[in-house]
Amino acid sequence: MSARPTLQSWSRAFAAALTDPAAPVPAGLETGNTPADRLRFAVYRNNVHVGLVEALRRAFPVVERVVGDAFFTAMARDYVTHNKPTSPVLILYGDRFAAFIAAFAPAARLPYLPDLARLERAWLESYHAADVAALGVPALAALDAALLAGAVLTPHPAARVVRSSYAVGSIWSAHSAARTHPSGRIDAGRAETVLVTRPEARVDVTIIPDRDAGFVLDVLAGTPLGEAAVRASQANPAFDFGTALTGLVRKGALAATTTQGAVT
């Protein structure tokens, strides 16, 4: 007599059968008083597949607008076939979608598409990030000027930066929900650095000027302000420390400030 499967092992078999069309119907599964047949289970399996495709559609609406419904559906179906959820939290699904697009041959004609997906993923992560008070201009102004160069600023949990060889910020803006009919011509081959923040519970997407891009990346990576400013000035003489730092604060990109071990 074979041992009865544990709930954990049966659940694993059920989940595997849901995502593998070649897998048999899980043993012991019934519909009413009769064993579940393969065709009924196939319908349920297809519903799960469709649900995951729709989850991707909701998470990457701009990618869909750029490529169109039919292309996006085909691409999403392929992704779902080879990438199953690793978490019961559906909003986390699609974390590998940008990398998948980069290897998806039919999308090669749109080389900016993977980075556009990265930007949309950053938007979603920013939206669901922890709710922490952002550093304000008064708190920044209160910092001791003598210690400013050594200050290390802590990124807000909702802050994200996407650096691309393509104009993904401009493309995102042109195809966002607020613009149903994109206007103007975009030089897609122009590199852009995009900052995603969530000031006052609203996600903002901001294209960072080239002169400030290195500074923003350094500060959010934990580089002391003085060092970040020197590097930015050497890279671009047009860099203005005060404007760049204040801009980061006004966008809600920073949380606590650490100056030589003291948190304010």
Rosetta blueprint (number, residue, H / E / L):
1 M L
2 S L
3 A L
4 R L
5 P L
6 T L
7 L H
8 Q H
9 S H
10 W H
11 S H
12 R H
13 A H
14 F H
15 A H
16 A H
17 A H
18 L H
19 T H
20 D L
21 P L
22 A L
23 A L
24 P L
25 V L
26 P L
27 A L
28 G L
29 L L
30 E E
31 T E
32 G L
33 N L
34 T E
35 P E
36 A L
37 D L
38 R H
39 L H
40 R H
41 F H
42 A H
43 V H
44 Y H
45 R H
46 N H
47 N H
48 V H
49 H H
50 V H
51 G H
52 L H
53 V H
54 E H
55 A H
56 L H
57 R H
58 R H
59 A H
60 F L
61 P H
62 V H
63 V H
64 E H
65 R H
66 V H
67 V H
68 G L
69 D H
70 A H
71 F H
72 F H
73 T H
74 A H
75 M H
76 A H
77 R H
78 D H
79 Y H
80 V H
81 T H
82 H H
83 N L
84 K L
85 P L
86 T L
87 S L
88 P L
89 V L
90 L H
91 I H
92 L H
93 Y L
94 G L
95 D L
96 R L
97 F H
98 A H
99 A H
100 F H
101 I H
102 A H
103 A H
104 F L
105 A H
106 P H
107 A H
108 A L
109 R L
110 L L
111 P L
112 Y L
113 L H
114 P H
115 D H
116 L H
117 A H
118 R H
119 L H
120 E H
121 R H
122 A H
123 W H
124 L H
125 E H
126 S H
127 Y H
128 H L
129 A L
130 A L
131 D L
132 V L
133 A L
134 A L
135 L L
136 G L
137 V H
138 P H
139 A H
140 L H
141 A H
142 A L
143 L L
144 D L
145 A H
146 A H
147 L H
148 L H
149 A H
150 G H
151 A E
152 V E
153 L E
154 T E
155 P E
156 H L
157 P L
158 A L
159 A L
160 R E
161 V E
162 V E
163 R E
164 S E
165 S L
166 Y L
167 A L
168 V H
169 G H
170 S H
171 I H
172 W H
173 S H
174 A H
175 H L
176 S L
177 A L
178 A L
179 R L
180 T L
181 H L
182 P L
183 S L
184 G L
185 R L
186 I L
187 D L
188 A L
189 G L
190 R L
191 A L
192 E E
193 T E
194 V E
195 L E
196 V E
197 T E
198 R L
199 P H
200 E H
201 A H
202 R L
203 V L
204 D E
205 V E
206 T E
207 I E
208 I E
209 P L
210 D H
211 R H
212 D H
213 A H
214 G H
215 F H
216 V H
217 L H
218 D H
219 V H
220 L H
221 A L
222 G L
223 T L
224 P L
225 L H
226 G H
227 E H
228 A H
229 A H
230 V H
231 R H
232 A H
233 S H
234 Q H
235 A H
236 N L
237 P L
238 A L
239 F L
240 D L
241 F H
242 G H
243 T H
244 A H
245 L H
246 T H
247 G H
248 L H
249 V H
250 R H
251 K L
252 G L
253 A L
254 L E
255 A E
256 A E
257 T E
258 T E
259 T E
260 Q L
261 G L
262 A E
263 V E
264 T L
